[in-house]
Structures are given as C-alpha cells and as structure tokens.
Amino acid sequence: MTAMRRFEHKTMLVTGAAMGIGGATARRLADEGAAVIVADCNEEAAQRKVSEILGSGGEAWFQHVDLASPSSIDHMGRAVADRVPCLHGLVNNAGILQTASIAETGDSDWEPQMTINLRAPALCTKALLPLLKKGPGHIINLSSEGAFIAHENRWVYTASKAGILALTRNMAREFVGYGMRANTVAPGWTVTEMHFLESEDPAAEKARLESLERQESVIPRLARPEEIAAVIAFLLSDDASYMTASIVHVDGGRVTS
Ligand SMILES: NC(=O)c1ccc[n+]([C@@H]2O[C@H](COP(=O)([O-])OP(=O)(O)OC[C@H]3O[C@@H](n4cnc5c(N)ncnc54)[C@H](O)[C@@H]3O)[C@@H](O)[C@H]2O)c1
C-alpha cells in the first residue's frame, strides 16, 4: 500500500475499472483513501476488483454501465447521485481496441470504438457534471500514444483517441469556473487484459509481454498498469493544482523522443 493518502474523504468514479489500467487506478485511488465507484459492464470482474479493494481496507462499490448506451450512462448518473452528494474525480478510462486496415473497415465498424472511446467520456462527464461541480471533481480522459503516431490497422481506434485531446481541452475551458481541472493521459503500450485476455493462454501471453523488449521506447519495455495509475492519481491530486488541459505522455519516451 502506498504511503500517501491524498484522497481521504473523497469519492471518485473510474470507468472500465474492472481490470487493466482502470483496475490499477481504482486500486491506487482507494489505497490513497478515496471511496471508489467501479463502473464497468463486466459485473463479475468488477465485483472481484471491489472485493480486492475492500480486502485491503479500502472503500469501493460496483456501478453497472454499458458505455455504448446513452440511456445506461444516464442511469449511472442518477444511481451515483442517489448515493453520493458530490464527486472529486472522474476517470474516463474504458476503451476498446478493434483492428482493421482502412480498406477493410466497414461503415458499421466505426460505431463501437467511437461511441465507447470518444462519445462515452463526453456523456459520462455530462451525466455526472452536477456532482463534479460540487466536488469539485477533476477529470482524466485516457488517450493513447496512437493519437500521436501511426499504428497499422488501428485507424478508427487512434482517431477516437485523438478526439480525446480536443474533448479534454474543451472540458478544461468550460469547467475551470467550478474549480475543476481536466487532463489527458496518453499511455504507451501497457500490459493489460486488452492485450492478453483473448489469447489462447492469457497467463503465458501476459508473461511474454512483461518481458518483451520494446526498442521504439527510450525505456525499452512495456508499461505496467500501476505506472499509468500513479500518474492519473497525481493529476487528480492537489499536487497537480496548476495542471489543466495538459497531455501527459506515460509511454517510456515513445512519442516524444
Ligand atoms: N493497454 C494499452 O496498451 C493502452 C495503451 C494506450 C491507451 N490505452 C487506453 O487505456 C484505457 C484502458 O485500457 P486497458 O488496456 O486497461 O483496457 P482493458 O481491455 O484491459 O480494460 C477495459 C475495461 O473497460 C471495460 N469496458 C469495455 N467496454 C465497456 C463498455 N461498453 N461499458 C463499460 N465498460 C466497458 C472492460 O470491461 C474492462 O474492464 C483505454 O481507454 C485504452 O484505450 C491502453
């Protein structure tokens, strides 16, 4: 458990918090004293994350949401408002990755990635805005190194992640009067379920990725989800009180070197 307790008496919501970067973020925020709302569509995995946090002495609960559905996001907003008076942080983390070349991408292939990766952060922010204004609550939106460099067969995904940059800037401007800050975190390639859950042997694939050399990065390895979570926690904390509309690359130097 981390020694810092920057989020005592604070409540924060993390989307896609059942696993991966969102899971590590939920754990980190709870370890620092926050009550964490674990928002996800995968109830089983999310309840495991809640149990893990409760088991380590933290506070957390599950909130179902399907981020592809505006009515589900609205429902989440109402359910959260029934339970807490305000929010001190929102991490728009959930995202999905589908691969196809430009030529192979059909019209309907745009929908899941654009709605979950780009529209949902906007809709979640809007649904939770009354609570965020009262916090005040700071916002972190997850982009990707892919918003800055071309990646083969990921053009819809990377376009959705580039849109996050504009979304965050507008949030920063519009919400500054409420004492809210909004920042983008752009992770590099990180060892999460996104990259190993669907493989034939997830444990072996996870181990392979953890030991993979990545020469394109200055630090020649993949990130651990905890390394992204630590930066998200910093940006949500008062330690980052003069940071808003920033893009923070957490990619071992991949994009900026
Ligand atoms: N892993 C990487 O290499 C990497 C790199 C750059 C950016 N990112 C970004 O970081 C964020 C987290 O990625 P990750 O690798 O931890 O992903 P992950 O696949 O490991 O976890 C994603 C989580 O989001 C949830 N989710 C997916 N669709 C949902 C929906 N419709 N409604 C509610 N919940 C939903 C999943 O259940 C899961 O818990 C994403 O936005 C991703 O694009 C990841």
The ligand as an SDF file (V2000), in Angstrom:
LIG
                    3D

 44 48  0  0  0  0  0  0  0  0999 V2000
   -3.2440   -1.2290  -22.7640 N   0  0  0  0  0  0  0  0  0  0  0  0
   -2.6350   -0.3810  -23.5820 C   0  0  0  0  0  0  0  0  0  0  0  0
   -1.6100   -0.7220  -24.2130 O   0  0  0  0  0  0  0  0  0  0  0  0
   -3.1560    1.0200  -23.7740 C   0  0  0  0  0  0  0  0  0  0  0  0
   -2.3380    1.9570  -24.4060 C   0  0  0  0  0  0  0  0  0  0  0  0
   -2.8140    3.2560  -24.5980 C   0  0  0  0  0  0  0  0  0  0  0  0
   -4.0730    3.6120  -24.1530 C   0  0  0  0  0  0  0  0  0  0  0  0
   -4.8590    2.6760  -23.5330 N   0  0  0  0  0  0  0  0  0  0  0  0
   -6.1940    3.1070  -23.1120 C   0  0  0  0  0  0  0  0  0  0  0  0
   -6.3140    2.9330  -21.7130 O   0  0  0  0  0  0  0  0  0  0  0  0
   -7.6710    2.6200  -21.3750 C   0  0  0  0  0  0  0  0  0  0  0  0
   -7.7240    1.3230  -20.5830 C   0  0  0  0  0  0  0  0  0  0  0  0
   -7.1890    0.2960  -21.4060 O   0  0  0  0  0  0  0  0  0  0  0  0
   -6.8630   -1.1680  -20.8450 P   0  0  0  0  0  0  0  0  0  0  0  0
   -5.7410   -1.6890  -21.6580 O   0  0  0  0  0  0  0  0  0  0  0  0
   -6.7570   -1.1250  -19.3680 O   0  0  0  0  0  0  0  0  0  0  0  0
   -8.2090   -1.9430  -21.2920 O   0  0  0  0  0  0  0  0  0  0  0  0
   -8.7620   -3.3620  -20.7990 P   0  0  0  0  0  0  0  0  0  0  0  0
   -9.3450   -4.0170  -22.0230 O   0  0  0  0  0  0  0  0  0  0  0  0
   -7.7190   -4.1120  -20.0490 O   0  0  0  0  0  0  0  0  0  0  0  0
   -9.9470   -2.9540  -19.8120 O   0  0  0  0  0  0  0  0  0  0  0  0
  -11.0290   -2.1900  -20.3020 C   0  0  0  0  0  0  0  0  0  0  0  0
  -12.1480   -2.1610  -19.2800 C   0  0  0  0  0  0  0  0  0  0  0  0
  -13.2240   -1.4060  -19.8600 O   0  0  0  0  0  0  0  0  0  0  0  0
  -14.4320   -2.1330  -19.7040 C   0  0  0  0  0  0  0  0  0  0  0  0
  -15.3390   -1.8310  -20.8000 N   0  0  0  0  0  0  0  0  0  0  0  0
  -15.1700   -2.0840  -22.1220 C   0  0  0  0  0  0  0  0  0  0  0  0
  -16.2630   -1.7400  -22.8140 N   0  0  0  0  0  0  0  0  0  0  0  0
  -17.1570   -1.2550  -21.9210 C   0  0  0  0  0  0  0  0  0  0  0  0
  -18.4830   -0.7530  -22.0290 C   0  0  0  0  0  0  0  0  0  0  0  0
  -19.1260   -0.7080  -23.1990 N   0  0  0  0  0  0  0  0  0  0  0  0
  -19.0990   -0.3470  -20.9060 N   0  0  0  0  0  0  0  0  0  0  0  0
  -18.4780   -0.4120  -19.6930 C   0  0  0  0  0  0  0  0  0  0  0  0
  -17.2240   -0.8840  -19.5460 N   0  0  0  0  0  0  0  0  0  0  0  0
  -16.5750   -1.2990  -20.6400 C   0  0  0  0  0  0  0  0  0  0  0  0
  -13.9990   -3.6050  -19.7170 C   0  0  0  0  0  0  0  0  0  0  0  0
  -14.9740   -4.4500  -19.1200 O   0  0  0  0  0  0  0  0  0  0  0  0
  -12.7010   -3.5480  -18.9380 C   0  0  0  0  0  0  0  0  0  0  0  0
  -12.9140   -3.6480  -17.5570 O   0  0  0  0  0  0  0  0  0  0  0  0
   -8.4280    2.5390  -22.7080 C   0  0  0  0  0  0  0  0  0  0  0  0
   -9.0630    3.7520  -22.9690 O   0  0  0  0  0  0  0  0  0  0  0  0
   -7.3150    2.2870  -23.7150 C   0  0  0  0  0  0  0  0  0  0  0  0
   -7.6710    2.7150  -24.9970 O   0  0  0  0  0  0  0  0  0  0  0  0
   -4.4350    1.3930  -23.3250 C   0  0  0  0  0  0  0  0  0  0  0  0
  1  2  1  0
  2  3  2  0
  2  4  1  0
  4  5  1  0
  4 44  2  0
  5  6  2  0
  6  7  1  0
  7  8  2  0
  8  9  1  0
  8 44  1  0
  9 10  1  0
  9 42  1  0
 10 11  1  0
 11 12  1  0
 11 40  1  0
 12 13  1  0
 13 14  1  0
 14 15  2  0
 14 16  1  0
 14 17  1  0
 17 18  1  0
 18 19  2  0
 18 20  1  0
 18 21  1  0
 21 22  1  0
 22 23  1  0
 23 24  1  0
 23 38  1  0
 24 25  1  0
 25 26  1  0
 25 36  1  0
 26 27  1  0
 26 35  1  0
 27 28  2  0
 28 29  1  0
 29 30  1  0
 29 35  2  0
 30 31  1  0
 30 32  2  0
 32 33  1  0
 33 34  2  0
 34 35  1  0
 36 37  1  0
 36 38  1  0
 38 39  1  0
 40 41  1  0
 40 42  1  0
 42 43  1  0
M  CHG  2   8   1  16  -1
M  END
$$$$
